[in-house]
Amino acid sequence: MSELVAAATETQTHVDPFFDPVTATVTYVVHSGRGSACAIVDPVLDYDPKSGRTSTDSAQRVIAFVREYGLTVEWLLETHAHADHLSAAPFLKQQLGGKIAIGEHIRSVQGVFGKVFNVNDTLAGDGSEFDHLFTDDETFHVGPLEAHAMHVPGHTPADLAYRIGDAVFVGDTMFMPDVGSARCDFPGGDAHTLYRSVRKLLDLPGDTRLFMCHDYPPASRGPRFETTVSAQRSDNIHLNDRVSEDDFVQMRSARDRTLAMPNLILPSIQVNIRAGRLPEPEDNGVRYLKIPLDAL
């Protein structure tokens, strides 16, 4: 075995999570050790809907970690256009560098919500707000770590999972085994499609580490967000190997009809389809978000 191959084989994927209890979102820093390149997955910008104020406490925790470990940010990876938190990717890019990336199907999400928020005059709609649009199974690197983008639609049509080394960041395809799966009733979502996307992930080797985008824990435990393919196939309450596609679709469709919209869907979507960029200030120096009435 050559020295180069040996070094690649021995490279470990380090994953450091940052849990935001307000939105139940987990931001990850993925790297191969101190002084290495890194990717930041699903960063959170704090937003108080009552005051309309943003803050960067969650992002500052990530910045402090990256600087302490001497990491170089190469990628700011979004698994999808989130409906439950605003992205801090532009702020982190400004502070740390890196390219903001998402799946190429973000264009279809922009098409739908550009009309909902009537922002087609300020939204290109071709995904160019992002620095890079991944295609399905596209290969990229985080320093020495080989990575793959996996198109896993169903929750939304644009969802991606990122496989980096032996770690997979699954976005909202599924949650911890005792929580189950994400809703499929957003525009372009589909329970049949989500089931097939999850099976694609669960065909990976059993010891593959899976990292959730969110955790909504039962009262019996605190937040957890790492599991394995084997654990999901055995124990996921919605998506284990004993659940058929038809059974899942029936359960998911009935469950989705009972769910309210996420608390932050209106500010989140209109910001996140712009790659996390806030609207430009108006002539009084203030930025404004829209609230469409009777539109959703």
N, C-alpha and C positions, 0 to 999 in steps of 0.2 A: 504494500500500500504506500503510495507516494505521500510525502509530507503534506502536500496540499489537500489530498483526500482525507488524510488522517485528521487534519485540523478542522475540516468541514464537518467530519463525523462527530468530533468532540464538542463542537459549538453547541451551547445550551441556549434555549429560549427562556429568558427571564421575563416574568410577567408581574408587574406591580399594580395593584388595583387601588382606585380612589373612589369610595362610595359616597354619593350625595344622598343623604336621607330625605331631603325635601322632594326630590323627583324619583327616588329609588333607582337612580342611574349609576352605572359603574363606568368610570373612565379608566383606561388601561395604558400603561407605558410598557412597551415591548422592546427588549434590547438583549444584547448578548454579554452584558457585563459592564463594569465601570469603564468609562472612556469610549464606549462604543456608539454606533449609530442607534437610533431608536425610532419607533413609530408611536404616535399617541392615537388611541382609538376612542371615538365618541366623547369628546370633551364637552363639559357643561359650563355654560354661562349662567350665573345666578340671576334670577328675575323674580321680582316681587309684583304680582299682578294687582295688588291693592294700591300700591303707590306708583306703579309703572316704572320702577327704577331697576336698572341692571347693576350688578356688581361682579367682581372677579375673584371672590374668595376661593371658590373651588378651583379655578384655573391657577391661582397663585400657589396652591399646594402642589400642583403638578410642576409648575415652573421651578419651585424650590427643590423638588426632587431631581429634576433633570439637571439643574445646575450643580447640586451637591454631588451627583454621580458623574459629572463631566460628560453627559450624553449630548450627542448631536442629533437634532430632530431632522429626519429625512421626510417623514410622512405624517400628515394629519388625516386619519382615516375615518370616514363616516360610513356606518353600516347602512343607513337609509336617512331619509328626511324625517327626523323625529317629530312626533306630535306631543311630546310630554316635557321637552326641555329645549331651550335655545342652545345652539352650538357656540362654543368658545373658540372654534378653529381660527377665525381671523385674528383674534387677540393673541392667541398662542403663536401664530405665524409671525405677527409683528414682534413679539418678544423673543422667539426662539428660532424662527425660520421653519422650513419644511413646506411641502406641497399639500394642498387640501384636495382630497380625492374622494370619489363616490362612484357608484355604478353608472354605466351609460344610460340605464333606463330612467334615470332622474328626469330625463327630458319629458317623459310621459306624465310624471308627477307635476312638473312645472306647467305643463299644458293644462292640466285640470285646475290646479290651484291658482295659476295666473289669472284664470277667468273668475274664480271664486272671489279673489281679492282685487280684481280689476287692476292688475299691475303689469299687464302685458306691454305697456309703454316703457316700463323701467326694467323689465325682465327679458333677457335675450331669448330664453326658452330653448336654447340649444345646449345647455349645460356648461356654457363658457364661463359662468361665474366660478366654477371649480377649476383648479389647476390641472386635474387629470380625471378622466372618466375611464374606469376599468371595464373591460369586456369579460365575459364569462371565461374562467380558467386562465386568465392572463397571469403570467408569472412576473414577479418583481422581487426586489431584495430590500431588506433592512440591514444594511451592513453585510455581514457574511451570512445572514439568515435568508434562506429562500422562502418566498411567500407566493401564495396563489389567491386570486380573487374568485369567489364562487357565487354565481348568481342563484339566489335562493328566494324567489318571489313567493307571495302568498299573503303575508301581512300587508305589504304594499308591493306594487309591481317592480320596484327598484331595489329591493333588499339585496345586500351582499353579505356573505361571510368571508372572513379573512383567515386563511390557514398560514400561519407563520411558524416554521419549524414543526414541533409536535403540538402546537396550540392553535385552537380555532376559536375565533371571536364570532359568535353566531348571531349577533344582533337580536332581533325580535322574532326569530324563527321558533324558539322555545325558551322555556324558563327552567329553573331547577326542577328535579323530578317530582317534588311534592307540590309544585305550583302548576306545571303543565305547559300551556301554549299561549301564544298571543292572539289577539282578535284578528279577524279577517274582513271586517265590514267597512274599512276605509275604501275610498275610490280606487278601483283596480285590484283590491284584495280578493282572495278566493281561497276557500278552505281546501278544496281539492288540490290546488297548486301548492299550498303550504304543506300539506301532508307529503307530497312528493318531494318537496324541497328538504323536508326533515329527513326523509328516508335517504336522500343523497348524502346528508351529513352523517347519518347513522350507519352508512356503509363504510365509513372510515374505520381504521383499526380500533379495536375495543379500548385500548389504553390511551387513545387520543384525548388530550385535555380540551374540554369545552368551557368557554367563558361566556357567561350570560351578560346581556346589556343591562338587565334590570333584575332586581329580586323584590318580590312582594311576600315576605315570609309569613307563615302562619304564626299564631301567638306563641307556639311552643318552642320557637327558635329565633335566633338573631339572623341578620343578613348573611347569605352565602351566595357565591356566584361562580364557583368552579366545580365542575363535575367531569364525568368521562362518558364516552360513547357507550361503554358497557352498562353504566349506571342508568343512562337514559333509556336504553333498549329494554332494560329489565324493569325499571321502576317509574318512568314518567307516567303520571296519572292520565294523561291525554294521548300519549304518543308511544307507549311501549310496544314491543313486538306483537302483543296479543290484540292490539287495536287495529281493525281494518280501516281502509280509507273511508268506506261508507259510514261506519260507526263514528269515526272522527268528524266527518262533515256534518252528520246529524247533531252531534254534541256541540260542535263549535258554532254552528248556525243558530241553534237554540240559545246558547249562552250569549252570543253576540247581541241578540235582540234585547237582552236585559241590561246591557251596559250603557252608561252615560258616556258622553264625550270626555276625553281627557281635559283636566282643568286648564292646561296651557296650550291647547291645540291651536287657538287663533293666533297668538303671538308666535308660537313655535314654527308652525308651517310656513308662514309668510317670511320669516327670517331664514329658516333652514333651506328653503328652495333657492335662496340666494347665497348658499354656501356659508350661512351664518352672518352675513353682512347685514348690519342694521340699515334702515332707510336713511337717506341723506337728510341732514337738518333742513328745515324750511327757513323762510326769510327771518324768522325770529330766533333762529339758532337751536330750535327744539326738534327732535325727531318724533315722528308719529307712526303708530301702527293702526291698522284698520280693523274695525269690527263689522263684518257684513251682517245685516239684519235679515232674518228669514231666508238665508241662502244655503245653510247646511242642513 
